[in-house]
Amino acid sequence: MSKSGDAFMKLDKTPYEGEFVGMCEGVIVAHSKSFDEVYDATVKACGSKYVPFVTQVLPAECMLL
């Protein structure tokens, strides 16, 4: 997994439930309910040096199958 993927798995996601989170190299650089806003801010923060990581934080009671 990527550095950001590993960091996301260990992250306390409670403050970000229902939002999208953007990370570069394991550091949160943006979060919002708007995917486009987070994606744009993350791409800008990562530049061409790093691959942006954007994912949605689902509420704890959600289960993906």
PDBQT receptor file of N, H, CA, C and O in Angstrom, charges set to zero:
ATOM      1  N   MET A   1       0.852  -1.182   0.000  1.00  0.00    +0.000 N 
ATOM      2  CA  MET A   1       0.000   0.000   0.000  1.00  0.00    +0.000 C 
ATOM      3  C   MET A   1       0.895   1.242   0.000  1.00  0.00    +0.000 C 
ATOM      4  O   MET A   1       2.084   1.158   0.306  1.00  0.00    +0.000 OA
ATOM      5  N   SER A   2       0.328   2.364  -0.337  1.00  0.00    +0.000 N 
ATOM      6  H   SER A   2      -0.638   2.432  -0.586  1.00  0.00    +0.000 HD
ATOM      7  CA  SER A   2       1.077   3.626  -0.386  1.00  0.00    +0.000 C 
ATOM      8  C   SER A   2       1.271   4.200   1.018  1.00  0.00    +0.000 C 
ATOM      9  O   SER A   2       0.617   3.775   1.970  1.00  0.00    +0.000 OA
ATOM     10  N   LYS A   3       2.159   5.150   1.128  1.00  0.00    +0.000 N 
ATOM     11  H   LYS A   3       2.690   5.496   0.355  1.00  0.00    +0.000 HD
ATOM     12  CA  LYS A   3       2.395   5.816   2.411  1.00  0.00    +0.000 C 
ATOM     13  C   LYS A   3       1.101   6.471   2.916  1.00  0.00    +0.000 C 
ATOM     14  O   LYS A   3       0.780   6.398   4.102  1.00  0.00    +0.000 OA
ATOM     15  N   SER A   4       0.362   7.111   1.997  1.00  0.00    +0.000 N 
ATOM     16  H   SER A   4       0.622   7.170   1.033  1.00  0.00    +0.000 HD
ATOM     17  CA  SER A   4      -0.907   7.744   2.385  1.00  0.00    +0.000 C 
ATOM     18  C   SER A   4      -1.955   6.699   2.730  1.00  0.00    +0.000 C 
ATOM     19  O   SER A   4      -2.734   6.890   3.664  1.00  0.00    +0.000 OA
ATOM     20  N   GLY A   5      -1.986   5.606   1.996  1.00  0.00    +0.000 N 
ATOM     21  H   GLY A   5      -1.353   5.451   1.237  1.00  0.00    +0.000 HD
ATOM     22  CA  GLY A   5      -2.942   4.531   2.289  1.00  0.00    +0.000 C 
ATOM     23  C   GLY A   5      -2.712   3.953   3.666  1.00  0.00    +0.000 C 
ATOM     24  O   GLY A   5      -3.659   3.731   4.421  1.00  0.00    +0.000 OA
ATOM     25  N   ASP A   6      -1.447   3.708   3.998  1.00  0.00    +0.000 N 
ATOM     26  H   ASP A   6      -0.678   3.889   3.385  1.00  0.00    +0.000 HD
ATOM     27  CA  ASP A   6      -1.104   3.198   5.324  1.00  0.00    +0.000 C 
ATOM     28  C   ASP A   6      -1.490   4.200   6.418  1.00  0.00    +0.000 C 
ATOM     29  O   ASP A   6      -2.049   3.822   7.447  1.00  0.00    +0.000 OA
ATOM     30  N   ALA A   7      -1.185   5.479   6.182  1.00  0.00    +0.000 N 
ATOM     31  H   ALA A   7      -0.730   5.786   5.346  1.00  0.00    +0.000 HD
ATOM     32  CA  ALA A   7      -1.508   6.520   7.163  1.00  0.00    +0.000 C 
ATOM     33  C   ALA A   7      -3.025   6.632   7.344  1.00  0.00    +0.000 C 
ATOM     34  O   ALA A   7      -3.503   6.821   8.462  1.00  0.00    +0.000 OA
ATOM     35  N   PHE A   8      -3.777   6.515   6.253  1.00  0.00    +0.000 N 
ATOM     36  H   PHE A   8      -3.388   6.361   5.344  1.00  0.00    +0.000 HD
ATOM     37  CA  PHE A   8      -5.236   6.604   6.331  1.00  0.00    +0.000 C 
ATOM     38  C   PHE A   8      -5.806   5.462   7.172  1.00  0.00    +0.000 C 
ATOM     39  O   PHE A   8      -6.726   5.674   7.962  1.00  0.00    +0.000 OA
ATOM     40  N   MET A   9      -5.268   4.262   7.008  1.00  0.00    +0.000 N 
ATOM     41  H   MET A   9      -4.521   4.090   6.366  1.00  0.00    +0.000 HD
ATOM     42  CA  MET A   9      -5.773   3.119   7.766  1.00  0.00    +0.000 C 
ATOM     43  C   MET A   9      -5.560   3.306   9.264  1.00  0.00    +0.000 C 
ATOM     44  O   MET A   9      -6.357   2.809  10.061  1.00  0.00    +0.000 OA
ATOM     45  N   LYS A  10      -4.508   4.006   9.664  1.00  0.00    +0.000 N 
ATOM     46  H   LYS A  10      -3.861   4.409   9.017  1.00  0.00    +0.000 HD
ATOM     47  CA  LYS A  10      -4.192   4.223  11.079  1.00  0.00    +0.000 C 
ATOM     48  C   LYS A  10      -4.849   5.488  11.651  1.00  0.00    +0.000 C 
ATOM     49  O   LYS A  10      -4.847   5.698  12.864  1.00  0.00    +0.000 OA
ATOM     50  N   LEU A  11      -5.401   6.311  10.786  1.00  0.00    +0.000 N 
ATOM     51  H   LEU A  11      -5.404   6.141   9.801  1.00  0.00    +0.000 HD
ATOM     52  CA  LEU A  11      -5.959   7.609  11.159  1.00  0.00    +0.000 C 
ATOM     53  C   LEU A  11      -7.223   7.489  12.006  1.00  0.00    +0.000 C 
ATOM     54  O   LEU A  11      -8.058   6.619  11.759  1.00  0.00    +0.000 OA
ATOM     55  N   ASP A  12      -7.363   8.361  13.003  1.00  0.00    +0.000 N 
ATOM     56  H   ASP A  12      -6.685   9.068  13.203  1.00  0.00    +0.000 HD
ATOM     57  CA  ASP A  12      -8.628   8.492  13.727  1.00  0.00    +0.000 C 
ATOM     58  C   ASP A  12      -9.575   9.230  12.784  1.00  0.00    +0.000 C 
ATOM     59  O   ASP A  12      -9.474  10.445  12.616  1.00  0.00    +0.000 OA
ATOM     60  N   LYS A  13     -10.481   8.499  12.180  1.00  0.00    +0.000 N 
ATOM     61  H   LYS A  13     -10.563   7.512  12.316  1.00  0.00    +0.000 HD
ATOM     62  CA  LYS A  13     -11.348   9.046  11.134  1.00  0.00    +0.000 C 
ATOM     63  C   LYS A  13     -12.581   9.776  11.677  1.00  0.00    +0.000 C 
ATOM     64  O   LYS A  13     -13.306  10.415  10.915  1.00  0.00    +0.000 OA
ATOM     65  N   THR A  14     -12.817   9.683  12.978  1.00  0.00    +0.000 N 
ATOM     66  H   THR A  14     -12.228   9.163  13.596  1.00  0.00    +0.000 HD
ATOM     67  CA  THR A  14     -14.020  10.256  13.590  1.00  0.00    +0.000 C 
ATOM     68  C   THR A  14     -14.269  11.715  13.196  1.00  0.00    +0.000 C 
ATOM     69  O   THR A  14     -15.408  12.047  12.867  1.00  0.00    +0.000 OA
ATOM     70  N   PRO A  15     -13.267  12.604  13.211  1.00  0.00    +0.000 N 
ATOM     71  CA  PRO A  15     -13.541  14.003  12.873  1.00  0.00    +0.000 C 
ATOM     72  C   PRO A  15     -13.887  14.232  11.395  1.00  0.00    +0.000 C 
ATOM     73  O   PRO A  15     -14.374  15.302  11.028  1.00  0.00    +0.000 OA
ATOM     74  N   TYR A  16     -13.636  13.226  10.554  1.00  0.00    +0.000 N 
ATOM     75  H   TYR A  16     -13.241  12.357  10.852  1.00  0.00    +0.000 HD
ATOM     76  CA  TYR A  16     -13.812  13.395   9.113  1.00  0.00    +0.000 C 
ATOM     77  C   TYR A  16     -14.992  12.598   8.551  1.00  0.00    +0.000 C 
ATOM     78  O   TYR A  16     -15.164  12.538   7.334  1.00  0.00    +0.000 OA
ATOM     79  N   GLU A  17     -15.813  11.981   9.420  1.00  0.00    +0.000 N 
ATOM     80  H   GLU A  17     -15.674  12.029  10.409  1.00  0.00    +0.000 HD
ATOM     81  CA  GLU A  17     -16.934  11.160   8.939  1.00  0.00    +0.000 C 
ATOM     82  C   GLU A  17     -17.835  11.965   8.007  1.00  0.00    +0.000 C 
ATOM     83  O   GLU A  17     -18.235  13.088   8.315  1.00  0.00    +0.000 OA
ATOM     84  N   GLY A  18     -18.142  11.362   6.867  1.00  0.00    +0.000 N 
ATOM     85  H   GLY A  18     -17.817  10.450   6.617  1.00  0.00    +0.000 HD
ATOM     86  CA  GLY A  18     -19.004  12.004   5.879  1.00  0.00    +0.000 C 
ATOM     87  C   GLY A  18     -18.278  12.960   4.955  1.00  0.00    +0.000 C 
ATOM     88  O   GLY A  18     -18.901  13.587   4.099  1.00  0.00    +0.000 OA
ATOM     89  N   GLU A  19     -16.979  13.079   5.113  1.00  0.00    +0.000 N 
ATOM     90  H   GLU A  19     -16.472  12.569   5.809  1.00  0.00    +0.000 HD
ATOM     91  CA  GLU A  19     -16.189  13.987   4.276  1.00  0.00    +0.000 C 
ATOM     92  C   GLU A  19     -15.214  13.206   3.404  1.00  0.00    +0.000 C 
ATOM     93  O   GLU A  19     -14.971  12.017   3.612  1.00  0.00    +0.000 OA
ATOM     94  N   PHE A  20     -14.673  13.902   2.436  1.00  0.00    +0.000 N 
ATOM     95  H   PHE A  20     -14.870  14.867   2.267  1.00  0.00    +0.000 HD
ATOM     96  CA  PHE A  20     -13.561  13.383   1.648  1.00  0.00    +0.000 C 
ATOM     97  C   PHE A  20     -12.280  13.899   2.281  1.00  0.00    +0.000 C 
ATOM     98  O   PHE A  20     -12.235  15.021   2.786  1.00  0.00    +0.000 OA
ATOM     99  N   VAL A  21     -11.247  13.081   2.251  1.00  0.00    +0.000 N 
ATOM    100  H   VAL A  21     -11.284  12.170   1.840  1.00  0.00    +0.000 HD
ATOM    101  CA  VAL A  21      -9.948  13.438   2.814  1.00  0.00    +0.000 C 
ATOM    102  C   VAL A  21      -8.908  13.304   1.718  1.00  0.00    +0.000 C 
ATOM    103  O   VAL A  21      -8.885  12.310   0.992  1.00  0.00    +0.000 OA
ATOM    104  N   GLY A  22      -8.043  14.310   1.600  1.00  0.00    +0.000 N 
ATOM    105  H   GLY A  22      -8.061  15.117   2.190  1.00  0.00    +0.000 HD
ATOM    106  CA  GLY A  22      -6.949  14.267   0.642  1.00  0.00    +0.000 C 
ATOM    107  C   GLY A  22      -5.621  14.243   1.368  1.00  0.00    +0.000 C 
ATOM    108  O   GLY A  22      -5.406  14.997   2.317  1.00  0.00    +0.000 OA
ATOM    109  N   MET A  23      -4.719  13.362   0.912  1.00  0.00    +0.000 N 
ATOM    110  H   MET A  23      -4.893  12.749   0.141  1.00  0.00    +0.000 HD
ATOM    111  CA  MET A  23      -3.421  13.215   1.572  1.00  0.00    +0.000 C 
ATOM    112  C   MET A  23      -2.288  13.193   0.541  1.00  0.00    +0.000 C 
ATOM    113  O   MET A  23      -2.457  12.763  -0.600  1.00  0.00    +0.000 OA
ATOM    114  N   CYS A  24      -1.132  13.675   0.992  1.00  0.00    +0.000 N 
ATOM    115  H   CYS A  24      -0.994  14.025   1.919  1.00  0.00    +0.000 HD
ATOM    116  CA  CYS A  24       0.107  13.573   0.228  1.00  0.00    +0.000 C 
ATOM    117  C   CYS A  24       1.159  12.984   1.154  1.00  0.00    +0.000 C 
ATOM    118  O   CYS A  24       1.440  13.533   2.220  1.00  0.00    +0.000 OA
ATOM    119  N   GLU A  25       1.726  11.885   0.747  1.00  0.00    +0.000 N 
ATOM    120  H   GLU A  25       1.497  11.439  -0.119  1.00  0.00    +0.000 HD
ATOM    121  CA  GLU A  25       2.786  11.239   1.526  1.00  0.00    +0.000 C 
ATOM    122  C   GLU A  25       2.412  11.048   2.996  1.00  0.00    +0.000 C 
ATOM    123  O   GLU A  25       3.242  11.232   3.887  1.00  0.00    +0.000 OA
ATOM    124  N   GLY A  26       1.147  10.675   3.239  1.00  0.00    +0.000 N 
ATOM    125  H   GLY A  26       0.473  10.526   2.515  1.00  0.00    +0.000 HD
ATOM    126  CA  GLY A  26       0.709  10.362   4.593  1.00  0.00    +0.000 C 
ATOM    127  C   GLY A  26       0.253  11.538   5.428  1.00  0.00    +0.000 C 
ATOM    128  O   GLY A  26      -0.049  11.373   6.610  1.00  0.00    +0.000 OA
ATOM    129  N   VAL A  27       0.197  12.735   4.833  1.00  0.00    +0.000 N 
ATOM    130  H   VAL A  27       0.443  12.868   3.873  1.00  0.00    +0.000 HD
ATOM    131  CA  VAL A  27      -0.205  13.942   5.555  1.00  0.00    +0.000 C 
ATOM    132  C   VAL A  27      -1.522  14.465   4.963  1.00  0.00    +0.000 C 
ATOM    133  O   VAL A  27      -1.648  14.616   3.748  1.00  0.00    +0.000 OA
ATOM    134  N   ILE A  28      -2.499  14.740   5.838  1.00  0.00    +0.000 N 
ATOM    135  H   ILE A  28      -2.397  14.618   6.825  1.00  0.00    +0.000 HD
ATOM    136  CA  ILE A  28      -3.772  15.301   5.370  1.00  0.00    +0.000 C 
ATOM    137  C   ILE A  28      -3.527  16.737   4.896  1.00  0.00    +0.000 C 
ATOM    138  O   ILE A  28      -2.997  17.570   5.632  1.00  0.00    +0.000 OA
ATOM    139  N   VAL A  29      -3.923  17.002   3.661  1.00  0.00    +0.000 N 
ATOM    140  H   VAL A  29      -4.354  16.326   3.063  1.00  0.00    +0.000 HD
ATOM    141  CA  VAL A  29      -3.746  18.345   3.101  1.00  0.00    +0.000 C 
ATOM    142  C   VAL A  29      -5.084  19.023   2.813  1.00  0.00    +0.000 C 
ATOM    143  O   VAL A  29      -5.128  20.230   2.579  1.00  0.00    +0.000 OA
ATOM    144  N   ALA A  30      -6.190  18.243   2.829  1.00  0.00    +0.000 N 
ATOM    145  H   ALA A  30      -6.155  17.262   3.019  1.00  0.00    +0.000 HD
ATOM    146  CA  ALA A  30      -7.512  18.824   2.577  1.00  0.00    +0.000 C 
ATOM    147  C   ALA A  30      -8.598  17.881   3.087  1.00  0.00    +0.000 C 
ATOM    148  O   ALA A  30      -8.415  16.664   3.114  1.00  0.00    +0.000 OA
ATOM    149  N   HIS A  31      -9.733  18.459   3.494  1.00  0.00    +0.000 N 
ATOM    150  H   HIS A  31      -9.881  19.448   3.472  1.00  0.00    +0.000 HD
ATOM    151  CA  HIS A  31     -10.919  17.669   3.821  1.00  0.00    +0.000 C 
ATOM    152  C   HIS A  31     -12.144  18.549   3.663  1.00  0.00    +0.000 C 
ATOM    153  O   HIS A  31     -12.128  19.732   4.004  1.00  0.00    +0.000 OA
ATOM    154  N   SER A  32     -13.212  17.948   3.138  1.00  0.00    +0.000 N 
ATOM    155  H   SER A  32     -13.224  16.987   2.862  1.00  0.00    +0.000 HD
ATOM    156  CA  SER A  32     -14.444  18.682   2.865  1.00  0.00    +0.000 C 
ATOM    157  C   SER A  32     -15.506  17.680   2.435  1.00  0.00    +0.000 C 
ATOM    158  O   SER A  32     -15.193  16.527   2.141  1.00  0.00    +0.000 OA
ATOM    159  N   LYS A  33     -16.747  18.112   2.398  1.00  0.00    +0.000 N 
ATOM    160  H   LYS A  33     -17.001  19.049   2.637  1.00  0.00    +0.000 HD
ATOM    161  CA  LYS A  33     -17.823  17.272   1.877  1.00  0.00    +0.000 C 
ATOM    162  C   LYS A  33     -17.832  17.279   0.343  1.00  0.00    +0.000 C 
ATOM    163  O   LYS A  33     -18.545  16.489  -0.276  1.00  0.00    +0.000 OA
ATOM    164  N   SER A  34     -17.052  18.157  -0.262  1.00  0.00    +0.000 N 
ATOM    165  H   SER A  34     -16.473  18.799   0.241  1.00  0.00    +0.000 HD
ATOM    166  CA  SER A  34     -16.987  18.269  -1.716  1.00  0.00    +0.000 C 
ATOM    167  C   SER A  34     -15.769  17.525  -2.260  1.00  0.00    +0.000 C 
ATOM    168  O   SER A  34     -14.629  17.877  -1.960  1.00  0.00    +0.000 OA
ATOM    169  N   PHE A  35     -16.027  16.485  -3.069  1.00  0.00    +0.000 N 
ATOM    170  H   PHE A  35     -16.954  16.199  -3.313  1.00  0.00    +0.000 HD
ATOM    171  CA  PHE A  35     -14.920  15.739  -3.678  1.00  0.00    +0.000 C 
ATOM    172  C   PHE A  35     -14.058  16.652  -4.544  1.00  0.00    +0.000 C 
ATOM    173  O   PHE A  35     -12.831  16.631  -4.450  1.00  0.00    +0.000 OA
ATOM    174  N   ASP A  36     -14.705  17.449  -5.386  1.00  0.00    +0.000 N 
ATOM    175  H   ASP A  36     -15.702  17.466  -5.463  1.00  0.00    +0.000 HD
ATOM    176  CA  ASP A  36     -13.957  18.325  -6.303  1.00  0.00    +0.000 C 
ATOM    177  C   ASP A  36     -13.035  19.278  -5.544  1.00  0.00    +0.000 C 
ATOM    178  O   ASP A  36     -11.891  19.489  -5.945  1.00  0.00    +0.000 OA
ATOM    179  N   GLU A  37     -13.523  19.843  -4.472  1.00  0.00    +0.000 N 
ATOM    180  H   GLU A  37     -14.453  19.672  -4.146  1.00  0.00    +0.000 HD
ATOM    181  CA  GLU A  37     -12.731  20.769  -3.661  1.00  0.00    +0.000 C 
ATOM    182  C   GLU A  37     -11.502  20.064  -3.069  1.00  0.00    +0.000 C 
ATOM    183  O   GLU A  37     -10.390  20.591  -3.116  1.00  0.00    +0.000 OA
ATOM    184  N   VAL A  38     -11.717  18.880  -2.520  1.00  0.00    +0.000 N 
ATOM    185  H   VAL A  38     -12.620  18.452  -2.482  1.00  0.00    +0.000 HD
ATOM    186  CA  VAL A  38     -10.616  18.125  -1.917  1.00  0.00    +0.000 C 
ATOM    187  C   VAL A  38      -9.631  17.665  -2.992  1.00  0.00    +0.000 C 
ATOM    188  O   VAL A  38      -8.417  17.762  -2.809  1.00  0.00    +0.000 OA
ATOM    189  N   TYR A  39     -10.148  17.172  -4.100  1.00  0.00    +0.000 N 
ATOM    190  H   TYR A  39     -11.133  17.093  -4.250  1.00  0.00    +0.000 HD
ATOM    191  CA  TYR A  39      -9.268  16.698  -5.170  1.00  0.00    +0.000 C 
ATOM    192  C   TYR A  39      -8.380  17.832  -5.688  1.00  0.00    +0.000 C 
ATOM    193  O   TYR A  39      -7.165  17.672  -5.807  1.00  0.00    +0.000 OA
ATOM    194  N   ASP A  40      -8.990  18.965  -5.990  1.00  0.00    +0.000 N 
ATOM    195  H   ASP A  40      -9.976  19.095  -5.893  1.00  0.00    +0.000 HD
ATOM    196  CA  ASP A  40      -8.222  20.105  -6.510  1.00  0.00    +0.000 C 
ATOM    197  C   ASP A  40      -7.156  20.566  -5.512  1.00  0.00    +0.000 C 
ATOM    198  O   ASP A  40      -6.013  20.818  -5.894  1.00  0.00    +0.000 OA
ATOM    199  N   ALA A  41      -7.528  20.674  -4.243  1.00  0.00    +0.000 N 
ATOM    200  H   ALA A  41      -8.457  20.470  -3.933  1.00  0.00    +0.000 HD
ATOM    201  CA  ALA A  41      -6.574  21.115  -3.218  1.00  0.00    +0.000 C 
ATOM    202  C   ALA A  41      -5.452  20.092  -3.025  1.00  0.00    +0.000 C 
ATOM    203  O   ALA A  41      -4.300  20.463  -2.802  1.00  0.00    +0.000 OA
ATOM    204  N   THR A  42      -5.790  18.819  -3.111  1.00  0.00    +0.000 N 
ATOM    205  H   THR A  42      -6.726  18.517  -3.292  1.00  0.00    +0.000 HD
ATOM    206  CA  THR A  42      -4.787  17.765  -2.930  1.00  0.00    +0.000 C 
ATOM    207  C   THR A  42      -3.816  17.722  -4.091  1.00  0.00    +0.000 C 
ATOM    208  O   THR A  42      -2.609  17.598  -3.880  1.00  0.00    +0.000 OA
ATOM    209  N   VAL A  43      -4.315  17.821  -5.314  1.00  0.00    +0.000 N 
ATOM    210  H   VAL A  43      -5.295  17.922  -5.486  1.00  0.00    +0.000 HD
ATOM    211  CA  VAL A  43      -3.439  17.844  -6.490  1.00  0.00    +0.000 C 
ATOM    212  C   VAL A  43      -2.495  19.037  -6.413  1.00  0.00    +0.000 C 
ATOM    213  O   VAL A  43      -1.308  18.920  -6.717  1.00  0.00    +0.000 OA
ATOM    214  N   LYS A  44      -3.026  20.182  -6.006  1.00  0.00    +0.000 N 
ATOM    215  H   LYS A  44      -3.990  20.277  -5.759  1.00  0.00    +0.000 HD
ATOM    216  CA  LYS A  44      -2.199  21.387  -5.878  1.00  0.00    +0.000 C 
ATOM    217  C   LYS A  44      -1.131  21.193  -4.802  1.00  0.00    +0.000 C 
ATOM    218  O   LYS A  44       0.024  21.567  -5.004  1.00  0.00    +0.000 OA
ATOM    219  N   ALA A  45      -1.508  20.612  -3.662  1.00  0.00    +0.000 N 
ATOM    220  H   ALA A  45      -2.447  20.308  -3.499  1.00  0.00    +0.000 HD
ATOM    221  CA  ALA A  45      -0.563  20.418  -2.565  1.00  0.00    +0.000 C 
ATOM    222  C   ALA A  45       0.505  19.379  -2.897  1.00  0.00    +0.000 C 
ATOM    223  O   ALA A  45       1.660  19.524  -2.497  1.00  0.00    +0.000 OA
ATOM    224  N   CYS A  46       0.129  18.344  -3.618  1.00  0.00    +0.000 N 
ATOM    225  H   CYS A  46      -0.810  18.226  -3.944  1.00  0.00    +0.000 HD
ATOM    226  CA  CYS A  46       1.071  17.270  -3.946  1.00  0.00    +0.000 C 
ATOM    227  C   CYS A  46       2.018  17.660  -5.077  1.00  0.00    +0.000 C 
ATOM    228  O   CYS A  46       3.150  17.183  -5.145  1.00  0.00    +0.000 OA
ATOM    229  N   GLY A  47       1.542  18.530  -5.958  1.00  0.00    +0.000 N 
ATOM    230  H   GLY A  47       0.622  18.918  -5.903  1.00  0.00    +0.000 HD
ATOM    231  CA  GLY A  47       2.367  18.889  -7.110  1.00  0.00    +0.000 C 
ATOM    232  C   GLY A  47       2.619  17.663  -7.981  1.00  0.00    +0.000 C 
ATOM    233  O   GLY A  47       1.870  16.689  -7.919  1.00  0.00    +0.000 OA
ATOM    234  N   SER A  48       3.650  17.711  -8.774  1.00  0.00    +0.000 N 
ATOM    235  H   SER A  48       4.259  18.503  -8.824  1.00  0.00    +0.000 HD
ATOM    236  CA  SER A  48       3.948  16.582  -9.659  1.00  0.00    +0.000 C 
ATOM    237  C   SER A  48       4.871  15.568  -8.996  1.00  0.00    +0.000 C 
ATOM    238  O   SER A  48       5.158  14.516  -9.566  1.00  0.00    +0.000 OA
ATOM    239  N   LYS A  49       5.333  15.886  -7.793  1.00  0.00    +0.000 N 
ATOM    240  H   LYS A  49       5.100  16.741  -7.329  1.00  0.00    +0.000 HD
ATOM    241  CA  LYS A  49       6.282  15.015  -7.104  1.00  0.00    +0.000 C 
ATOM    242  C   LYS A  49       5.603  13.812  -6.449  1.00  0.00    +0.000 C 
ATOM    243  O   LYS A  49       6.197  12.736  -6.384  1.00  0.00    +0.000 OA
ATOM    244  N   TYR A  50       4.361  13.974  -5.959  1.00  0.00    +0.000 N 
ATOM    245  H   TYR A  50       3.878  14.849  -6.011  1.00  0.00    +0.000 HD
ATOM    246  CA  TYR A  50       3.675  12.919  -5.235  1.00  0.00    +0.000 C 
ATOM    247  C   TYR A  50       2.336  12.587  -5.887  1.00  0.00    +0.000 C 
ATOM    248  O   TYR A  50       1.750  13.414  -6.585  1.00  0.00    +0.000 OA
ATOM    249  N   VAL A  51       1.867  11.379  -5.654  1.00  0.00    +0.000 N 
ATOM    250  H   VAL A  51       2.344  10.706  -5.087  1.00  0.00    +0.000 HD
ATOM    251  CA  VAL A  51       0.563  10.951  -6.156  1.00  0.00    +0.000 C 
ATOM    252  C   VAL A  51      -0.490  11.331  -5.125  1.00  0.00    +0.000 C 
ATOM    253  O   VAL A  51      -0.372  10.947  -3.961  1.00  0.00    +0.000 OA
ATOM    254  N   PRO A  52      -1.522  12.079  -5.526  1.00  0.00    +0.000 N 
ATOM    255  CA  PRO A  52      -2.562  12.459  -4.567  1.00  0.00    +0.000 C 
ATOM    256  C   PRO A  52      -3.390  11.242  -4.144  1.00  0.00    +0.000 C 
ATOM    257  O   PRO A  52      -3.627  10.331  -4.938  1.00  0.00    +0.000 OA
ATOM    258  N   PHE A  53      -3.820  11.244  -2.897  1.00  0.00    +0.000 N 
ATOM    259  H   PHE A  53      -3.628  11.984  -2.252  1.00  0.00    +0.000 HD
ATOM    260  CA  PHE A  53      -4.663  10.182  -2.338  1.00  0.00    +0.000 C 
ATOM    261  C   PHE A  53      -5.921  10.850  -1.820  1.00  0.00    +0.000 C 
ATOM    262  O   PHE A  53      -5.857  11.676  -0.910  1.00  0.00    +0.000 OA
ATOM    263  N   VAL A  54      -7.081  10.496  -2.399  1.00  0.00    +0.000 N 
ATOM    264  H   VAL A  54      -7.133   9.825  -3.138  1.00  0.00    +0.000 HD
ATOM    265  CA  VAL A  54      -8.360  11.071  -1.974  1.00  0.00    +0.000 C 
ATOM    266  C   VAL A  54      -9.337   9.931  -1.723  1.00  0.00    +0.000 C 
ATOM    267  O   VAL A  54      -9.485   9.039  -2.558  1.00  0.00    +0.000 OA
ATOM    268  N   THR A  55      -9.993   9.961  -0.590  1.00  0.00    +0.000 N 
ATOM    269  H   THR A  55      -9.873  10.685   0.088  1.00  0.00    +0.000 HD
ATOM    270  CA  THR A  55     -10.981   8.934  -0.268  1.00  0.00    +0.000 C 
ATOM    271  C   THR A  55     -12.077   9.538   0.598  1.00  0.00    +0.000 C 
ATOM    272  O   THR A  55     -11.898  10.589   1.214  1.00  0.00    +0.000 OA
ATOM    273  N   GLN A  56     -13.213   8.853   0.631  1.00  0.00    +0.000 N 
ATOM    274  H   GLN A  56     -13.359   8.000   0.130  1.00  0.00    +0.000 HD
ATOM    275  CA  GLN A  56     -14.322   9.310   1.471  1.00  0.00    +0.000 C 
ATOM    276  C   GLN A  56     -14.304   8.539   2.788  1.00  0.00    +0.000 C 
ATOM    277  O   GLN A  56     -14.074   7.330   2.804  1.00  0.00    +0.000 OA
ATOM    278  N   VAL A  57     -14.545   9.234   3.875  1.00  0.00    +0.000 N 
ATOM    279  H   VAL A  57     -14.732  10.217   3.863  1.00  0.00    +0.000 HD
ATOM    280  CA  VAL A  57     -14.635   8.613   5.191  1.00  0.00    +0.000 C 
ATOM    281  C   VAL A  57     -16.113   8.338   5.460  1.00  0.00    +0.000 C 
ATOM    282  O   VAL A  57     -16.907   9.259   5.648  1.00  0.00    +0.000 OA
ATOM    283  N   LEU A  58     -16.453   7.088   5.473  1.00  0.00    +0.000 N 
ATOM    284  H   LEU A  58     -15.808   6.340   5.320  1.00  0.00    +0.000 HD
ATOM    285  CA  LEU A  58     -17.840   6.704   5.706  1.00  0.00    +0.000 C 
ATOM    286  C   LEU A  58     -18.137   6.673   7.202  1.00  0.00    +0.000 C 
ATOM    287  O   LEU A  58     -17.231   6.462   8.009  1.00  0.00    +0.000 OA
ATOM    288  N   PRO A  59     -19.396   6.881   7.579  1.00  0.00    +0.000 N 
ATOM    289  CA  PRO A  59     -19.759   6.787   8.992  1.00  0.00    +0.000 C 
ATOM    290  C   PRO A  59     -19.423   5.388   9.536  1.00  0.00    +0.000 C 
ATOM    291  O   PRO A  59     -19.438   4.409   8.790  1.00  0.00    +0.000 OA
ATOM    292  N   ALA A  60     -19.126   5.305  10.806  1.00  0.00    +0.000 N 
ATOM    293  H   ALA A  60     -19.114   6.101  11.412  1.00  0.00    +0.000 HD
ATOM    294  CA  ALA A  60     -18.709   4.053  11.423  1.00  0.00    +0.000 C 
ATOM    295  C   ALA A  60     -19.737   2.938  11.259  1.00  0.00    +0.000 C 
ATOM    296  O   ALA A  60     -19.371   1.764  11.202  1.00  0.00    +0.000 OA
ATOM    297  N   GLU A  61     -21.006   3.291  11.184  1.00  0.00    +0.000 N 
ATOM    298  H   GLU A  61     -21.303   4.244  11.230  1.00  0.00    +0.000 HD
ATOM    299  CA  GLU A  61     -22.040   2.256  11.077  1.00  0.00    +0.000 C 
ATOM    300  C   GLU A  61     -22.199   1.691   9.663  1.00  0.00    +0.000 C 
ATOM    301  O   GLU A  61     -22.960   0.743   9.470  1.00  0.00    +0.000 OA
ATOM    302  N   CYS A  62     -21.507   2.244   8.682  1.00  0.00    +0.000 N 
ATOM    303  H   CYS A  62     -20.889   3.014   8.839  1.00  0.00    +0.000 HD
ATOM    304  CA  CYS A  62     -21.560   1.728   7.318  1.00  0.00    +0.000 C 
ATOM    305  C   CYS A  62     -20.644   0.517   7.173  1.00  0.00    +0.000 C 
ATOM    306  O   CYS A  62     -19.572   0.445   7.773  1.00  0.00    +0.000 OA
ATOM    307  N   MET A  63     -21.099  -0.423   6.362  1.00  0.00    +0.000 N 
ATOM    308  H   MET A  63     -21.970  -0.364   5.874  1.00  0.00    +0.000 HD
ATOM    309  CA  MET A  63     -20.289  -1.606   6.105  1.00  0.00    +0.000 C 
ATOM    310  C   MET A  63     -20.269  -1.853   4.605  1.00  0.00    +0.000 C 
ATOM    311  O   MET A  63     -21.320  -1.929   3.970  1.00  0.00    +0.000 OA
ATOM    312  N   LEU A  64     -19.077  -1.976   4.041  1.00  0.00    +0.000 N 
ATOM    313  H   LEU A  64     -18.223  -1.913   4.557  1.00  0.00    +0.000 HD
ATOM    314  CA  LEU A  64     -18.935  -2.261   2.620  1.00  0.00    +0.000 C 
ATOM    315  C   LEU A  64     -18.737  -3.750   2.428  1.00  0.00    +0.000 C 
ATOM    316  O   LEU A  64     -17.980  -4.394   3.155  1.00  0.00    +0.000 OA
ATOM    317  N   LEU A  65     -19.419  -4.276   1.453  1.00  0.00    +0.000 N 
ATOM    318  H   LEU A  65     -20.033  -3.753   0.862  1.00  0.00    +0.000 HD
ATOM    319  CA  LEU A  65     -19.273  -5.714   1.151  1.00  0.00    +0.000 C 
ATOM    320  C   LEU A  65     -18.599  -5.888  -0.189  1.00  0.00    +0.000 C 
ATOM    321  O   LEU A  65     -18.383  -7.017  -0.629  1.00  0.00    +0.000 OA
TER     322      LEU A  65
